């Protein structure tokens, strides 16, 4: 494959992933020990509204939820997370904000594309190995943001290319990245 064609394919894949992520902009994943155990014939919309009202203290109606369902295959004694598509983005921001502020055993995370989730996992591996360098690492609207200690700059990472460009400034973190890439 020629270099130009490869660049074009990479650009199209990135564009497709961005479109897929945009479609997930109103979707969150609820997980954690505070999530009630799964029951047969449960209504995940009812479960979701009750959890949000009781734990996050946000007044939510069933009509604020477009669709919800448990993620992954059903297994014994495993409390599967709930994927929730909300009616609007501001409610998503309220949920994430309340979860961060209250610091409960309930987690509200953005729904990320597999590509973005993989990229985030790589960054979290680097962060784990270099805790002293990281101040923050989070996602917002499907974009990964990194803020290092002793810096006012926030770095937004949307693909592997940006991640490697960022890591070139930090050789020890680049080594961790390369080691984790070779082990997968």
C-alpha positions in Angstrom: 0.0 0.0 0.0 1.4 3.4 -0.9 2.1 5.9 1.8 -0.6 8.3 0.4 -3.2 5.5 0.4 -2.2 4.5 3.9 -2.5 8.1 5.1 -5.9 8.3 3.5 -7.1 5.0 5.1 -5.8 6.2 8.5 -7.7 9.6 8.1 -10.9 7.7 7.2 -10.6 5.4 10.1 -10.1 8.3 12.5 -13.1 10.1 10.9 -15.3 7.0 11.3 -14.2 6.6 14.9 -15.0 10.3 15.6 -18.5 9.9 14.1 -19.0 6.8 16.2 -17.8 8.6 19.3 -20.1 11.6 18.5 -23.1 9.2 18.4 -22.2 8.2 21.9 -22.1 11.7 23.2 -25.2 11.3 25.4 -24.4 7.8 26.6 -22.9 6.8 30.0 -22.0 3.6 31.7 -23.0 3.1 35.3 -20.9 0.6 37.3 -19.6 -0.1 40.7 -20.5 -1.7 44.0 -23.4 0.7 44.6 -25.3 -0.6 41.5 -28.0 -3.0 42.7 -27.6 -6.7 41.8 -29.2 -7.8 38.5 -32.6 -9.5 38.7 -34.4 -11.5 36.1 -36.8 -9.4 34.0 -35.5 -6.2 35.5 -36.3 -2.9 34.0 -32.9 -1.2 33.7 -34.5 2.2 33.1 -36.2 1.9 36.5 -33.0 0.7 38.1 -31.1 3.6 36.6 -33.5 6.3 37.6 -33.7 5.0 41.2 -29.9 4.8 41.5 -29.4 8.3 40.2 -32.1 9.7 42.5 -31.0 7.9 45.6 -27.2 8.1 45.2 -26.5 11.2 43.0 -29.5 13.2 44.3 -30.4 14.2 40.8 -34.1 14.4 39.9 -34.4 12.3 36.8 -37.5 10.9 35.1 -37.8 7.8 33.0 -38.4 10.0 30.0 -34.8 11.4 30.5 -33.5 8.0 29.4 -33.8 7.0 25.8 -32.7 3.4 26.2 -30.7 1.4 28.8 -29.4 -2.2 29.1 -26.8 -4.3 30.9 -23.5 -4.8 29.2 -21.8 -8.1 28.4 -23.0 -11.7 28.8 -25.0 -12.6 31.9 -22.8 -14.5 34.5 -23.3 -15.8 37.9 -22.5 -13.3 40.8 -21.3 -10.6 38.4 -23.0 -7.3 38.6 -22.9 -6.1 35.0 -22.7 -2.4 34.2 -25.6 -0.5 32.7 -25.3 1.3 29.4 -27.6 4.4 29.5 -28.4 6.7 26.6 -29.7 9.9 28.0 -32.2 12.3 26.3 -29.7 15.2 26.5 -26.1 16.0 27.0 -26.5 18.4 29.9 -27.9 15.6 32.0 -24.8 13.5 31.2 -22.6 16.4 32.4 -24.7 16.7 35.6 -24.3 12.9 36.3 -20.6 12.9 35.7 -20.1 16.0 37.8 -22.2 14.7 40.7 -20.3 11.4 40.7 -17.0 13.1 40.8 -18.1 15.5 43.6 -19.7 12.8 45.8 -17.0 10.1 45.3 -19.4 7.2 45.8 -19.0 3.5 45.0 -21.0 4.3 41.8 -19.1 5.2 38.7 -20.5 7.2 35.8 -18.2 6.9 32.7 -18.5 8.1 29.2 -19.3 5.4 26.6 -16.1 5.3 24.5 -15.5 3.6 21.1 -13.3 0.5 21.3 -10.4 2.5 19.7 -10.7 5.4 22.2 -11.1 2.9 25.1 -7.9 1.2 24.0 -6.1 4.5 23.8 -7.3 5.5 27.2 -6.1 2.1 28.6 -2.6 2.7 27.2 -2.5 6.1 28.8 -3.8 4.7 32.1 -1.0 2.1 32.0 1.6 4.9 31.5 -0.1 6.9 34.3 0.1 4.0 36.7 3.8 3.6 36.1 4.5 7.4 36.4 2.0 8.5 39.0 4.3 11.3 40.2 4.1 13.0 36.8 0.4 12.9 36.3 -2.0 15.4 37.9 -5.1 14.4 35.9 -6.3 12.1 33.2 -9.9 12.1 32.1 -12.3 11.9 29.2 -14.7 14.6 28.2 -16.9 14.3 25.1 -14.9 11.3 23.9 -11.5 13.1 24.1 -8.8 12.1 26.5 -7.2 15.0 28.4 -3.9 14.7 30.3 -2.6 17.3 32.7 0.9 16.8 34.2 2.0 18.1 37.5 3.8 21.5 37.6 2.1 22.4 34.3 -0.8 24.5 33.4 -1.1 22.9 29.9 -3.8 20.3 29.2 -3.0 17.9 26.4 -5.9 16.5 24.4 -5.2 13.1 22.8 -7.5 11.7 20.2 -5.3 9.1 18.4 -2.0 7.1 18.6 -0.2 9.7 16.6 -0.9 12.5 19.0 0.0 10.2 21.9 3.4 9.4 20.5 4.0 13.0 19.7 3.2 13.9 23.3 5.4 11.1 24.7 8.4 12.1 22.6 8.9 14.9 25.1 9.0 12.4 28.0 11.4 9.5 27.2 10.7 7.5 30.4 7.0 7.5 29.6 7.7 6.6 26.0 9.7 3.6 27.2 6.7 2.4 29.2 4.4 2.9 26.2 6.7 1.0 23.9 7.1 -1.8 26.5 3.3 -2.1 26.9 2.8 -2.1 23.1 5.3 -4.9 22.6 3.6 -7.1 25.3 0.2 -6.9 23.5 
